[in-house]
Amino acid sequence: MCSSDLLTNSYKDDTPSWAPNSKFIIFTRMNPHKNNYKSNYSSLYITNLNGDLVKKIDSEYDASDADWIKINF
């Protein structure tokens, strides 16, 4: 895969961030609001490197500009 390959098919995907293990990318997607008169909202999604798995990360509020952190227990 080269840097110009696309992982998703939406032009509204933005702010990708590589996972520390280099196996996943988290990104922001702009979604149309359910009521047409309101503005769009953003959500976080995660995908694997070939783009065949795209999963929304549930959140009560708009979410964007995600980054990975390391948690030590």
N, C-alpha and C positions, 0 to 999 in steps of 0.2 A: 504494500500500500504506500502510495506517495502522498505528500502533503496536500495535493490538490484533489484527492479522492473525497467523495461525499459519504458521510456516515448516515445521514438522515435525508428525508426528501422534502423537508420544510425550509422555506427561505426565512422563516421566523425563528430559527434556532441560532443562539448566540452564546457568548461567554463560556466556551468549553474549558474544562480543567481536567488534566490527566490524573488518574488515581496513582498513588505512590507505587503500586505494584505493576503499573503500566498495562493493566488488563481492561480497564473501564474508563469512560469519560463521562463526566457530569456536565450538563449544560442547561441553559435557560431556553424555554420555548414560550413565545407569545401565543395565547389562545384567545379566540373570540369569546366575548362574554355571552352568556346564555340569553340575556335580554339584549336585543340589537341596539337599543338606545344607550347602553352603557359602554364604556371603553373596554379595551382588551385587558386581560390579566396575564401574569406570568407564572409559570410553574417550573419546577426542576425535574429533569429527566436524567436517567442513566442509560448508557448504551455500552455494548461490548465493541471490540475493535472492528468487526466486520459489519456492524450496524444491523444485524438481524434480530437483536434483542433490544427493544427500547421500552423502558418502564418508567412511569410517572412516579415521583416521590410525593406522597400525600402531605398536604399542608393546609392549615386553615386560612392562611393569608398568602398574598402574592409572595413569590420567592424569586430571587435572581442572584447572579454573580456568586455562585457556589464555589467553595474551595474544599480541599480535603485537609483533615487534621489527623494527627496520630494520637491515639489515646493509650496510655500505659496503665495497666491495672496492677 
